[in-house]
């Protein structure tokens, strides 16, 4: 797909209220899904940020649970792709901060947050790999919130040929400027689009800044949100990714030791261990 229309769903999420957040996702996707190729929601949007480890574990679901099952149906009915965060349960005792990418064909990819923020560390296990997948003739990758503050995260995803990096975010005051700066840098230094949807409103402990943004492969901001609820909509042209690499290509020109080679793990999904 040469041109992709993206909606950043910059919304309020109520901590611990899965039913309410679930209904909000349904409402927004049914209203905007058919007019967009991809809808991006904030980090752990379904659960918000539960205050305790016990509550997080109570709300977490496996990827074959009701939430992802409904997302598959919703994406198919509304003919769109959805990237959104939740707490994932694996077995009986392992939990992750996870983002899934679902389209009309089903679950395309899941990614577990590798760099845990202070509150994450007491609730979930860190992921151990970066991933990308083929979607609509475009290579797409995902990272989550705090991940973006480490240049190595986006670079690891870029090494897999990623052209569009999705970020589900839960960035709070007073750190709004940190992610805005980081997103522009990650886009420019990896010559790819970066699209981030952040949460807004007051949580049980934090106030979330919004400022959702899409940056092009030159690091230019092409769409951005304010500090309240809104759907930030923009169309990106994937030809710009190729154009940005005509005179120079940072991944090819760099003279530093490369890490472990990414490998395909099946069904068009690539993985890079860390």
C-alpha positions in Angstrom: 0.0 0.0 0.0 1.6 3.3 -1.1 -0.6 5.5 1.0 -1.9 4.6 4.4 -4.5 6.6 6.3 -3.9 6.5 10.0 -6.1 7.4 13.0 -4.4 8.1 16.3 -7.1 7.5 19.0 -6.0 9.9 21.7 -8.5 9.0 24.4 -9.1 8.7 28.1 -8.8 5.2 29.6 -10.2 4.4 33.0 -7.8 2.5 35.1 -9.1 -1.0 35.9 -12.4 -0.6 34.1 -12.1 -3.0 31.2 -15.8 -2.9 30.3 -15.9 0.8 29.9 -12.7 1.0 27.9 -13.8 -2.0 25.8 -17.0 -0.1 24.9 -15.0 3.0 24.0 -12.8 1.1 21.6 -15.9 -0.4 20.0 -17.5 3.0 19.6 -14.4 4.7 18.1 -13.5 1.9 15.7 -17.1 1.7 14.4 -17.2 5.4 13.8 -13.7 5.9 12.2 -12.5 2.4 11.2 -13.9 2.2 7.6 -12.4 5.6 6.8 -8.9 4.6 8.0 -6.5 1.8 7.1 -5.0 1.7 10.6 -6.2 2.8 14.0 -3.7 3.2 16.9 -4.8 3.3 20.5 -2.7 4.0 23.7 -0.6 1.6 25.8 -2.6 -1.0 27.9 -5.8 0.9 26.8 -8.2 -1.9 27.8 -7.0 -2.1 31.4 -5.4 1.4 31.9 -2.8 1.2 34.6 -4.0 -0.9 37.5 -2.6 0.3 40.9 -1.6 -3.2 42.2 0.1 -6.3 40.9 -2.9 -8.3 42.0 -5.3 -6.1 40.0 -3.1 -6.3 36.9 -3.0 -10.0 37.1 -6.8 -10.2 37.6 -7.4 -8.2 34.5 -4.8 -9.7 32.2 -5.9 -12.0 29.4 -4.2 -14.5 27.1 -4.0 -13.6 23.4 -6.6 -16.2 22.6 -9.0 -14.6 25.1 -12.2 -12.5 24.6 -10.5 -9.2 24.0 -8.3 -10.2 21.1 -11.1 -12.4 19.8 -13.4 -9.4 19.7 -10.8 -7.2 18.1 -10.5 -9.7 15.2 -14.2 -9.5 14.6 -14.2 -5.7 14.9 -11.3 -5.3 12.5 -13.0 -7.6 10.0 -16.4 -5.9 10.2 -15.0 -2.4 9.9 -12.3 -3.3 7.4 -9.4 -1.7 9.3 -6.3 -2.6 11.3 -6.1 -1.9 15.0 -3.0 -1.5 17.2 -3.8 -1.4 20.9 -2.3 -2.3 24.3 -3.4 -4.7 27.0 -2.0 -6.8 29.8 -1.3 -10.3 28.5 -1.4 -13.4 30.5 0.8 -16.4 29.6 0.1 -19.5 31.6 -0.8 -18.9 35.3 2.0 -16.8 36.6 3.5 -14.7 33.7 2.2 -11.3 32.6 3.3 -8.8 30.0 2.6 -5.3 28.9 1.7 -6.1 25.3 0.5 -4.4 22.1 -1.3 -6.4 19.4 -1.8 -5.6 15.8 -5.0 -7.0 14.4 -6.5 -6.7 10.9 -9.4 -8.3 9.0 -7.3 -11.4 8.5 -6.7 -11.8 12.3 -3.9 -11.3 14.7 -0.9 -10.1 12.7 1.6 -9.6 15.5 2.0 -9.1 19.2 4.9 -7.3 21.0 5.8 -7.4 24.7 7.3 -4.2 26.1 11.0 -4.7 26.6 11.9 -1.6 28.7 9.7 -1.4 31.8 8.9 1.8 33.5 9.0 2.0 37.3 5.4 0.9 37.8 5.7 -1.9 35.2 8.6 -3.5 37.0 6.4 -4.5 39.9 3.6 -6.0 37.8 4.9 -7.6 34.6 7.8 -9.4 33.0 9.9 -7.7 30.3 9.7 -9.0 26.7 12.9 -10.3 25.2 12.6 -9.6 21.5 11.6 -6.9 18.9 9.3 -7.8 16.1 8.0 -6.6 12.7 5.6 -8.0 10.2 4.3 -7.5 6.7 1.0 -5.7 6.4 -0.5 -4.3 3.2 2.9 -4.5 1.4 4.4 -2.5 4.2 6.8 -3.7 6.9 5.4 -2.5 10.3 7.0 -2.7 13.8 5.7 -1.9 17.3 7.3 -0.6 20.5 5.7 0.7 23.7 6.0 4.0 25.6 9.4 4.0 27.5 10.9 1.8 24.8 11.1 4.9 22.5 13.6 6.6 24.8 16.2 4.1 23.9 17.7 4.5 20.3 18.5 0.8 20.2 14.8 -0.2 20.2 13.8 1.6 17.0 17.1 0.7 15.4 16.5 -3.0 16.2 13.1 -2.8 14.5 14.4 -0.8 11.6 17.0 -3.5 10.9 14.1 -5.8 10.0 13.2 -3.5 7.1 10.5 -1.6 9.0 9.0 1.3 7.2 6.3 2.3 9.8 6.9 2.1 13.5 3.8 2.1 15.7 4.1 3.3 19.3 1.3 2.8 21.9 2.0 5.3 24.6 1.0 6.1 28.2 3.2 9.1 28.7 2.4 11.4 31.6 3.2 14.8 32.9 5.9 16.2 33.1 7.5 14.1 30.3 5.5 15.0 27.2 8.4 16.8 25.6 10.7 13.7 26.0 8.6 11.5 23.8 7.9 14.2 21.2 11.7 14.8 20.8 12.5 11.0 20.8 9.9 10.2 18.2 11.3 12.8 15.8 14.8 11.4 16.4 13.8 7.8 15.9 12.0 8.6 12.7 14.9 10.6 11.3 17.8 8.4 12.3 16.0 5.3 11.0 14.4 6.9 7.9 11.0 5.5 8.6 7.5 6.8 9.7 6.7 6.8 13.4 3.1 7.0 14.6 2.4 7.3 18.3 -1.0 7.4 20.1 -0.9 8.6 23.7 -3.4 8.6 26.4 -5.1 11.7 27.9 -6.9 12.6 31.0 -6.3 11.9 34.7 -5.6 8.4 35.8 -5.7 7.0 39.3 -2.2 8.5 39.9 -1.0 10.4 36.8 -2.2 13.0 34.3 -1.5 12.0 30.7 -0.3 14.5 28.2 -1.7 13.4 24.9 0.5 15.1 22.1 0.0 12.1 19.8 2.1 12.5 16.8 3.2 11.2 13.4 6.7 11.9 12.1 8.0 11.3 8.6 11.4 9.7 7.7 13.0 13.1 7.8 11.8 13.7 11.4 9.2 16.3 10.4 5.9 16.3 12.3 3.1 15.8 9.8 0.2 15.4 12.3 -0.1 16.0 16.0 -2.7 16.1 18.8 -3.3 18.5 21.7 -4.0 17.6 25.3 -7.6 16.5 25.1 -9.5 13.7 23.5 -9.4 13.6 19.7 -8.8 11.5 16.7 -5.7 12.6 14.9 -6.0 11.6 11.2 -3.3 11.7 8.5 -2.3 9.9 5.3 1.3 8.9 4.9 3.0 8.2 1.6 5.3 5.2 1.8 7.2 6.4 -1.2 8.8 9.0 1.1 10.6 6.2 2.9 12.3 5.2 -0.3 12.9 8.8 -1.3 14.6 9.5 2.1 17.3 6.9 1.4 18.3 8.0 -2.1 21.2 10.1 -1.1 22.2 8.3 2.1 21.0 5.3 4.0 22.0 5.3 7.7 21.6 1.5 8.2 23.9 0.8 5.3 26.4 3.6 5.9 27.0 3.1 9.7 30.3 1.6 10.8 29.4 0.0 14.1 29.2 -3.7 15.0 25.8 -5.1 14.2 23.8 -7.2 16.7 22.2 -10.6 16.2 20.6 -11.0 12.8 16.8 -10.8 12.7 15.1 -14.0 11.6 11.7 -14.9 10.3 9.7 -16.9 12.9 6.7 -17.7 10.7 3.7 -16.2 8.9 5.5 -13.1 7.8 6.7 -12.1 11.4 10.3 -11.3 12.0 12.1 -11.3 15.4 15.3 -10.0 16.8 16.5 -11.3 20.2 18.1 -9.0 22.7 
